[in-house]
Amino acid sequence: MHIRGDHAELAVGGRLDVRSAADARTAFHTALDDGHGDLVLDLTGLDSWDATGLGVIMGAHRRAGRTGRRLVLRGVPDRMQRLLVATRLHRILAIEGGLEAESLPRV
């Protein structure tokens, strides 16, 4: 996994999983603590995530709320969009452009 960016936008690539969760959590929390306004996570380069990775994103969402900020997901890959809809997390997380279950491609 690799993360580039600053306190306003982070580009996340590779795999967000149990092996990379601690590093991702640290990067997300640092960006949230050091900035103001929305923190955008650009997930365009993300290959996959597991339950731990999704938990890191949810933890960052909660921390953003506690710091008066908002976590916004951008460029969520299709298969990850389907997971967010299946778990109904698309109703909780701020997703640029929004996600509608009817508009997602079926596999």
N, CA, C and O of each residue as an XYZ file, in Angstrom:
428
protein
N       0.836     -1.168      0.000
C       0.000      0.000      0.000
C       0.887      1.239      0.000
O       1.969      1.242      0.586
N       0.413      2.287     -0.664
C       1.107      3.560     -0.622
C       0.076      4.676     -0.466
O      -1.027      4.615     -1.009
N       0.470      5.687      0.286
C      -0.388      6.842      0.533
C       0.434      8.091      0.254
O       1.533      8.252      0.785
N      -0.103      8.974     -0.581
C       0.549     10.249     -0.882
C      -0.456     11.358     -0.637
O      -1.656     11.174     -0.839
N       0.028     12.491     -0.206
C      -0.853     13.633     -0.057
C      -0.570     14.434      1.191
O       0.512     14.361      1.774
N      -1.563     15.198      1.584
C      -1.408     16.082      2.729
C      -2.650     16.013      3.607
O      -3.380     15.022      3.578
N      -2.889     17.057      4.384
C      -4.005     17.061      5.316
C      -5.355     17.322      4.646
O      -6.385     17.276      5.319
N      -5.379     17.594      3.345
C      -6.624     17.855      2.633
C      -7.016     16.720      1.689
O      -8.203     16.476      1.471
N      -6.021     16.023      1.125
C      -6.308     14.928      0.196
C      -5.195     13.892      0.251
O      -4.010     14.219      0.204
N      -5.612     12.631      0.352
C      -4.662     11.515      0.341
C      -5.037     10.565     -0.785
O      -6.200     10.183     -0.915
N      -4.062     10.182     -1.595
C      -4.266      9.175     -2.637
C      -3.786      7.842     -2.069
O      -2.632      7.701     -1.664
N      -4.689      6.876     -2.048
C      -4.401      5.567     -1.461
C      -4.322      4.553     -2.600
O      -5.238      4.459     -3.416
N      -3.229      3.798     -2.653
C      -3.072      2.804     -3.704
C      -2.593      1.482     -3.151
O      -2.121      1.404     -2.017
N      -2.717      0.449     -3.953
C      -2.302     -0.884     -3.520
C      -3.411     -1.589     -2.760
O      -4.583     -1.513     -3.129
N      -3.023     -2.273     -1.696
C      -3.992     -3.014     -0.879
C      -4.107     -2.386      0.501
O      -3.105     -2.098      1.156
N      -5.335     -2.183      0.924
C      -5.599     -1.707      2.274
C      -6.123     -2.910      3.046
O      -7.311     -3.228      3.010
N      -5.204     -3.569      3.743
C      -5.560     -4.810      4.412
C      -4.900     -4.895      5.778
O      -4.343     -3.915      6.272
N      -4.964     -6.055      6.376
C      -4.453     -6.229      7.731
C      -2.972     -5.866      7.839
O      -2.530     -5.385      8.883
N      -2.209     -6.089      6.781
C      -0.773     -5.773      6.819
C      -0.487     -4.283      6.742
O       0.519     -3.817      7.279
N      -1.347     -3.539      6.090
C      -1.105     -2.105      5.913
C      -1.980     -1.236      6.809
O      -1.865     -0.010      6.780
N      -2.841     -1.844      7.595
C      -3.822     -1.094      8.382
C      -3.181     -0.102      9.350
O      -3.639      1.036      9.449
N      -2.147     -0.503     10.054
C      -1.528      0.392     11.045
C      -0.938      1.630     10.376
O      -1.111      2.742     10.874
N      -0.251      1.449      9.262
C       0.326      2.591      8.545
C      -0.769      3.506      7.997
O      -0.660      4.730      8.074
N      -1.818      2.907      7.446
C      -2.923      3.705      6.911
C      -3.604      4.482      8.029
O      -3.885      5.672      7.884
N      -3.866      3.814      9.136
C      -4.510      4.476     10.281
C      -3.686      5.686     10.721
O      -4.235      6.765     10.948
N      -2.381      5.506     10.838
C      -1.500      6.610     11.248
C      -1.568      7.760     10.252
O      -1.684      8.918     10.654
N      -1.497      7.457      8.963
C      -1.545      8.503      7.932
C      -2.881      9.241      7.954
O      -2.912     10.468      7.860
N      -3.981      8.506      8.077
C      -5.301      9.131      8.088
C      -5.467     10.010      9.323
O      -5.947     11.139      9.225
N      -5.071      9.492     10.481
C      -5.230     10.253     11.727
C      -4.362     11.508     11.733
O      -4.800     12.567     12.181
N      -3.147     11.390     11.242
C      -2.264     12.561     11.168
C      -2.874     13.622     10.266
O      -2.896     14.801     10.622
N      -3.368     13.217      9.106
C      -3.982     14.176      8.179
C      -5.208     14.828      8.814
O      -5.420     16.030      8.656
N      -6.010     14.051      9.525
C      -7.204     14.609     10.162
C      -6.841     15.558     11.292
O      -7.460     16.612     11.443
N      -5.857     15.197     12.075
C      -5.476     16.022     13.228
C      -4.789     17.318     12.815
O      -4.876     18.318     13.527
N      -4.106     17.312     11.668
C      -3.304     18.465     11.255
C      -4.021     19.436     10.328
O      -3.492     20.508     10.035
N      -5.210     19.084      9.864
C      -5.862     19.933      8.883
C      -7.218     20.427      9.326
O      -7.607     20.293     10.486
N      -7.929     21.005      8.370
C      -9.291     21.454      8.609
C     -10.074     21.304      7.305
O      -9.484     21.222      6.228
N     -11.392     21.270      7.406
C     -12.233     21.042      6.236
C     -12.261     19.560      5.884
O     -11.823     18.713      6.663
N     -12.775     19.267      4.714
C     -12.884     17.879      4.265
C     -11.509     17.243      4.073
O     -10.563     17.901      3.638
N     -11.413     15.957      4.403
C     -10.249     15.155      4.021
C     -10.734     14.191      2.952
O     -11.590     13.345      3.212
N     -10.192     14.319      1.760
C     -10.581     13.473      0.634
C      -9.618     12.295      0.556
O      -8.400     12.475      0.528
N     -10.180     11.082      0.520
C      -9.386      9.885      0.253
C      -9.656      9.480     -1.189
O     -10.755      9.037     -1.521
N      -8.661      9.632     -2.033
C      -8.781      9.234     -3.433
C      -8.398      7.765     -3.528
O      -7.232      7.405     -3.364
N      -9.387      6.921     -3.796
C      -9.184      5.473     -3.807
C      -9.039      4.919     -5.218
O      -9.111      3.705     -5.413
N      -8.839      5.779     -6.195
C      -8.726      5.352     -7.590
C      -7.668      4.264     -7.768
O      -7.878      3.327     -8.539
N      -6.537      4.369     -7.071
C      -5.448      3.412     -7.214
C      -5.517      2.240     -6.253
O      -4.585      1.438     -6.187
N      -6.611      2.128     -5.504
C      -6.736      1.037     -4.539
C      -7.118     -0.257     -5.256
O      -8.131     -0.316     -5.952
N      -6.301     -1.284     -5.078
C      -6.566     -2.583     -5.716
C      -7.595     -3.395     -4.944
O      -8.464     -4.034     -5.537
N      -7.492     -3.367     -3.618
C      -8.423     -4.141     -2.801
C      -8.362     -3.671     -1.362
O      -7.424     -2.988     -0.952
N      -9.380     -4.049     -0.602
C      -9.374     -3.850      0.836
C     -10.025     -5.054      1.474
O     -10.832     -5.735      0.840
N      -9.691     -5.322      2.704
C     -10.341     -6.395      3.437
C     -11.137     -5.755      4.578
O     -11.237     -4.531      4.657
N     -11.696     -6.577      5.452
C     -12.504     -6.065      6.548
C     -11.701     -5.123      7.445
O     -12.240     -4.142      7.956
N     -10.427     -5.416      7.636
C      -9.580     -4.545      8.458
C      -9.407     -3.189      7.785
O      -9.488     -2.156      8.450
N      -9.173     -3.178      6.485
C      -9.034     -1.933      5.746
C     -10.306     -1.102      5.783
O     -10.259      0.117      5.952
N     -11.440     -1.766      5.624
C     -12.711     -1.071      5.712
C     -12.901     -0.509      7.122
O     -13.439      0.585      7.291
N     -12.462     -1.253      8.124
C     -12.519     -0.772      9.503
C     -11.668      0.466      9.717
O     -12.052      1.361     10.470
N     -10.513      0.526      9.060
C      -9.644      1.709      9.156
C     -10.356      2.923      8.559
O     -10.292      4.018      9.116
N     -11.025      2.731      7.438
C     -11.758      3.832      6.822
C     -12.904      4.280      7.733
O     -13.135      5.478      7.893
N     -13.615      3.330      8.324
C     -14.707      3.701      9.235
C     -14.159      4.417     10.472
O     -14.775      5.364     10.961
N     -13.020      3.975     10.975
C     -12.395      4.650     12.111
C     -11.998      6.071     11.765
O     -12.157      6.979     12.581
N     -11.481      6.271     10.553
C     -11.122      7.614     10.103
C     -12.372      8.475      9.956
O     -12.344      9.669     10.254
N     -13.464      7.875      9.500
C     -14.739      8.590      9.391
C     -15.184      9.083     10.769
O     -15.585     10.238     10.916
N     -15.115      8.219     11.767
C     -15.498      8.609     13.135
C     -14.575      9.694     13.687
O     -15.034     10.654     14.307
N     -13.277      9.532     13.458
C     -12.317     10.528     13.946
C     -12.546     11.880     13.264
O     -12.451     12.928     13.903
N     -12.847     11.846     11.973
C     -13.138     13.092     11.256
C     -14.303     13.817     11.924
O     -14.252     15.030     12.131
N     -15.333     13.083     12.255
C     -16.482     13.695     12.921
C     -16.109     14.305     14.263
O     -16.591     15.383     14.612
N     -15.260     13.627     15.013
C     -14.836     14.136     16.325
C     -13.962     15.381     16.207
O     -13.910     16.195     17.129
N     -13.274     15.533     15.073
C     -12.408     16.700     14.889
C     -13.109     17.810     14.100
O     -12.482     18.798     13.716
N     -14.410     17.642     13.862
C     -15.167     18.654     13.131
C     -14.925     18.653     11.639
O     -15.173     19.646     10.956
N     -14.439     17.535     11.140
C     -14.146     17.423      9.707
C     -15.055     16.379      9.086
O     -15.866     15.760      9.775
N     -14.917     16.190      7.801
C     -15.668     15.180      7.070
C     -14.694     14.390      6.205
O     -13.835     14.967      5.538
N     -14.833     13.081      6.221
C     -14.039     12.202      5.363
C     -14.849     11.961      4.095
O     -16.009     11.553      4.159
N     -14.235     12.216      2.943
C     -14.916     12.053      1.654
C     -14.130     11.047      0.832
O     -12.918     11.181      0.668
N     -14.830     10.030      0.311
C     -14.195      9.030     -0.548
C     -14.384      9.440     -2.007
O     -15.483      9.805     -2.423
N     -13.308      9.375     -2.769
C     -13.336      9.707     -4.195
C     -12.792      8.516     -4.975
O     -11.864      7.845     -4.524
N     -13.362      8.258     -6.127
C     -12.833      7.227     -7.021
C     -12.909      5.820     -6.446
O     -11.970      5.038     -6.593
N     -14.014      5.495     -5.795
C     -14.171      4.163     -5.197
C     -14.348      3.146     -6.321
O     -15.299      3.252     -7.096
N     -13.444      2.155     -6.427
C     -13.559      1.134     -7.485
C     -14.895      0.381     -7.398
O     -15.457      0.219     -6.315
N     -15.394     -0.076     -8.558
C     -16.713     -0.701     -8.655
C     -16.959     -1.805     -7.639
O     -17.994     -1.813     -6.974
N     -16.024     -2.733     -7.512
C     -16.285     -3.861     -6.610
C     -16.329     -3.400     -5.153
O     -17.007     -4.014     -4.329
N     -15.625     -2.346     -4.840
C     -15.681     -1.802     -3.485
C     -16.968     -1.009     -3.288
O     -17.510     -0.959     -2.184
N     -17.455     -0.391     -4.361
C     -18.753      0.279     -4.291
C     -19.841     -0.734     -3.945
O     -20.710     -0.464     -3.116
N     -19.788     -1.896     -4.583
C     -20.791     -2.931     -4.321
C     -20.758     -3.369     -2.866
O     -21.806     -3.613     -2.269
N     -19.561     -3.472     -2.288
C     -19.438     -3.839     -0.875
C     -20.036     -2.755      0.022
O     -20.715     -3.067      1.000
N     -19.791     -1.495     -0.303
C     -20.351     -0.403      0.491
C     -21.879     -0.411      0.434
O     -22.542     -0.147      1.437
N     -22.434     -0.712     -0.735
C     -23.884     -0.782     -0.865
C     -24.424     -1.995     -0.113
O     -25.429     -1.889      0.591
N     -23.768     -3.147     -0.255
C     -24.232     -4.366      0.417
C     -24.236     -4.212      1.934
O     -25.109     -4.755      2.612
N     -23.275     -3.482      2.464
C     -23.186     -3.280      3.912
C     -23.925     -2.016      4.357
O     -23.970     -1.705      5.547
N     -24.499     -1.295      3.401
C     -25.224     -0.039      3.630
C     -24.332      1.087      4.159
O     -24.828      2.097      4.658
N     -23.034      0.909      4.049
C     -22.118      1.952      4.492
C     -22.139      3.148      3.550
O     -21.705      4.237      3.926
N     -22.637      2.959      2.332
C     -22.757      4.087      1.404
C     -23.729      5.143      1.931
O     -23.721      6.284      1.467
N     -24.564      4.766      2.898
C     -25.500      5.721      3.503
C     -24.848      6.524      4.622
O     -25.365      7.566      5.025
N     -23.723      6.045      5.118
C     -23.037      6.683      6.241
C     -21.845      7.503      5.756
O     -21.636      8.634      6.195
N     -21.072      6.921      4.847
C     -19.856      7.576      4.354
C     -20.185      8.626      3.295
O     -21.124      8.460      2.516
N     -19.415      9.695      3.273
C     -19.542     10.702      2.218
C     -18.750     10.198      1.013
O     -17.540      9.988      1.098
N     -19.440     10.009     -0.100
C     -18.809      9.487     -1.307
C     -19.057     10.479     -2.432
O     -20.198     10.786     -2.776
N     -17.971     10.968     -2.990
C     -18.074     11.966     -4.058
C     -18.900     11.396     -5.199
O     -18.595     10.323     -5.718
N     -19.928     12.102     -5.581
C     -20.806     11.635     -6.646
C     -21.897     10.713     -6.142
O     -22.860     10.453     -6.864
N     -21.771     10.212     -4.916
C     -22.779      9.323     -4.343
C     -22.766      7.948     -4.980
O     -22.188      7.744     -6.047
N     -23.406      7.019     -4.316
C     -23.554      5.653     -4.833
C     -25.023      5.275     -4.744
O     -25.663      5.466     -3.710
N     -25.533      4.754     -5.799
C     -26.897      4.235     -5.801
C     -26.828      2.776     -6.197
O     -26.183      2.426     -7.186
N     -27.482      1.929     -5.437
C     -27.431      0.485     -5.685
C     -27.876      0.156     -7.112
O     -27.331     -0.758     -7.730
N     -28.855      0.888     -7.639
C     -29.376      0.589     -8.967
C     -28.374      0.904    -10.068
O     -28.430      0.306    -11.143
N     -27.457      1.835     -9.817
C     -26.535      2.264    -10.880
C     -25.260      1.447    -10.948
O     -24.468      1.619    -11.874
N     -25.044      0.557     -9.981
C     -23.804     -0.214     -9.968
C     -23.865     -1.367    -10.954
O     -24.903     -2.016    -11.078
N     -22.785     -1.631    -11.647
C     -22.766     -2.757    -12.587
C     -22.862     -4.073    -11.845
O     -22.290     -4.231    -10.767
N     -23.570     -4.995    -12.412
C     -23.703     -6.337    -11.820
C     -22.580     -7.219    -12.334
O     -22.134     -7.087    -13.474
N     -22.132     -8.120    -11.474
C     -21.076     -9.055    -11.877
C     -21.593    -10.456    -11.781
O     -20.865    -11.403    -12.076
